Amino acid sequence: MRTASYLVIWWMAQVPHAAVFENQIAAEAAASVRNALMIQMSGENVQVDAVVDWYRRNSEGEPMPAEWREVVGKVQVPWASQKPSDHKASEQVPLVTEAPVEPRIPKARGA
């Protein structure tokens, strides 16, 4: 039997945030109070390689990553596709890395 995971994506103060849940009720509750997107994922070897915000850009013009939040439970999919070198198939190792996010300061009009 394949179990589902739920990716919840929301915006707070113009910054995207993301969390992954194994429990559907918890995911629905988190999505409901945040007016968020909820993406149901199932299958074998499912992973999220990146969640980026095309509205927010760094100084080079590249989209910036969303910030992962642990709302309820642990993140079960990787933020990036990096795998630990000592990963064993029998062990479940959380694959989470965080990238620093720079605040976006809007420019004054007419400047």
C-alpha positions as CSV (number, residue, x, y, z in Angstrom):
1,M,0.0,0.0,0.0
2,R,1.3,3.4,-0.9
3,T,1.0,6.1,1.7
4,A,0.4,9.7,0.7
5,S,2.3,12.8,1.8
6,Y,0.9,16.3,1.6
7,L,3.0,19.4,0.6
8,V,1.4,22.6,2.0
9,I,2.6,25.9,0.5
10,W,1.6,29.3,1.8
11,W,2.7,32.9,1.8
12,M,3.3,35.0,4.9
13,A,4.6,38.6,4.7
14,Q,5.3,38.1,1.0
15,V,7.6,35.1,1.7
16,P,6.6,31.6,0.6
17,H,6.7,28.8,3.2
18,A,6.4,25.0,2.8
19,A,5.8,22.0,5.0
20,V,5.2,18.3,4.3
21,F,2.7,16.3,6.4
22,E,2.0,12.5,6.5
23,N,-1.4,13.1,8.1
24,Q,-4.1,14.3,5.8
25,I,-6.2,15.9,8.5
26,A,-3.2,17.9,9.8
27,A,-2.3,19.0,6.3
28,E,-5.9,20.1,5.6
29,A,-6.0,22.0,8.9
30,A,-2.7,23.8,8.1
31,A,-3.8,24.6,4.6
32,S,-7.2,25.8,5.7
33,V,-5.9,28.4,8.3
34,R,-3.3,29.7,5.9
35,N,-5.3,29.8,2.7
36,A,-2.6,27.6,1.3
37,L,-2.0,25.2,-1.6
38,M,-2.1,21.5,-0.6
39,I,-0.4,19.0,-3.0
40,Q,-1.0,15.3,-2.4
41,M,1.9,13.1,-3.4
42,S,2.1,9.3,-3.4
43,G,4.2,6.6,-5.0
44,E,7.7,5.2,-4.6
45,N,10.8,7.5,-4.6
46,V,8.7,10.7,-4.7
47,Q,10.8,13.7,-3.9
48,V,10.5,17.5,-4.1
49,D,13.7,18.9,-5.5
50,A,12.9,22.5,-5.0
51,V,10.2,25.0,-4.1
52,V,11.1,28.4,-5.5
53,D,9.3,31.8,-5.7
54,W,9.5,33.4,-9.1
55,Y,8.2,36.7,-7.7
56,R,11.1,37.1,-5.3
57,R,14.5,37.3,-6.9
58,N,18.1,37.5,-5.7
59,S,20.5,40.1,-7.0
60,E,21.4,37.9,-10.0
61,G,17.7,37.7,-11.0
62,E,17.2,34.0,-10.0
63,P,14.1,32.9,-8.1
64,M,14.5,32.6,-4.4
65,P,13.7,29.4,-2.4
66,A,10.7,29.1,-0.2
67,E,11.4,28.6,3.5
68,W,10.6,25.2,5.0
69,R,8.5,25.2,8.2
70,E,7.9,22.3,10.5
71,V,4.3,23.0,11.4
72,V,3.2,19.5,12.5
73,G,5.5,16.5,12.2
74,K,8.8,16.2,10.4
75,V,9.6,17.1,6.8
76,Q,9.7,13.8,4.9
77,V,10.9,14.9,1.5
78,P,14.2,16.6,0.6
79,W,14.5,20.4,0.2
80,A,17.2,19.7,-2.3
81,S,18.2,16.5,-4.0
82,Q,21.2,15.9,-1.7
83,K,21.6,12.5,-0.2
84,P,23.8,11.6,2.7
85,S,26.7,9.4,1.7
86,D,26.0,6.9,4.5
87,H,22.3,6.5,3.6
88,K,21.1,3.0,4.1
89,A,17.9,1.7,2.4
90,S,16.5,0.3,5.7
91,E,16.8,3.6,7.5
92,Q,14.7,6.7,7.0
93,V,16.9,9.7,7.0
94,P,15.4,13.2,6.8
95,L,17.0,15.0,3.9
96,V,16.6,18.7,4.7
97,T,18.8,21.6,3.9
98,E,17.9,25.2,4.4
99,A,19.1,28.1,2.2
100,P,19.3,31.5,3.7
101,V,16.6,33.9,2.5
102,E,17.3,37.5,2.1
103,P,14.4,39.9,2.9
104,R,13.0,41.8,-0.1
105,I,12.9,45.5,0.5
106,P,10.7,47.3,-2.0
107,K,12.2,50.3,-3.8
108,A,10.6,53.7,-3.3
109,R,8.4,54.8,-6.1
110,G,10.0,57.4,-8.4
111,A,13.6,56.3,-7.4
